[in-house]
Amino acid sequence: MQDPVTELDARFSDPAATPTPWATTEAVLDGAQISWLTTVRPDGRPHVTPLVTVWLDGAVHFCTGPSEQKALNLAANPNVVMTTGCNTWDEGLDVMVEGPVERVTDLATLRRLAAAWATRWDGQWKFEPIEGGFVDEHADAGDEARGDGSDGPVLVFAVRATKVLAFGKGTFSHTRYRPG
């Protein structure tokens, strides 16, 4: 999301609250070590799972094995909600990103994403970009995450936000960002 329209929702904000600047919200998305992905199963039941994400080019990126529940859900319904923040009541900022996912298959972008994952979390998340996704360098031979079995490569997705909400704590604020 580039140059979003920013609005403070006074209904859910303290009288002294001001909108959270977009740069602050982006910093939370960029610095998140864990985000929570919500997808919807084909029968309508929700599915929530924690993921390691990367914020790049104005989108939240995540990956999954092709036979994992989230991948199956996304095949039926590409709309997701991604959340991150902290588990405190009176300090911090929680962020929610809502929108459809797009599969990332461009090798140049996959290389940039693999490099971004490798620089975080003590380098524990190492992926080799291949045509159509990633190979997980830590997976055992024959594991679906290796990307060399019948399941195919690890799938990489971008969440291009249609709406972002930031929930400030302490001086409580509810800021909405939408495409400008």
Secondary structure as UniProt FT lines:
FT   STRAND          5..8
FT   HELIX           10..12
FT   TURN            15..16
FT   HELIX           22..31
FT   STRAND          35..40
FT   TURN            42..43
FT   STRAND          46..51
FT   STRAND          54..56
FT   TURN            57..58
FT   STRAND          59..64
FT   TURN            66..67
FT   HELIX           69..76
FT   STRAND          79..84
FT   STRAND          93..103
FT   HELIX           107..118
FT   HELIX           121..123
FT   STRAND          127..130
FT   TURN            131..132
FT   STRAND          133..136
FT   TURN            137..138
FT   TURN            141..142
FT   HELIX           144..146
FT   TURN            150..151
FT   STRAND          154..159
FT   STRAND          163..168
FT   TURN            169..172
FT   STRAND          173..178
//
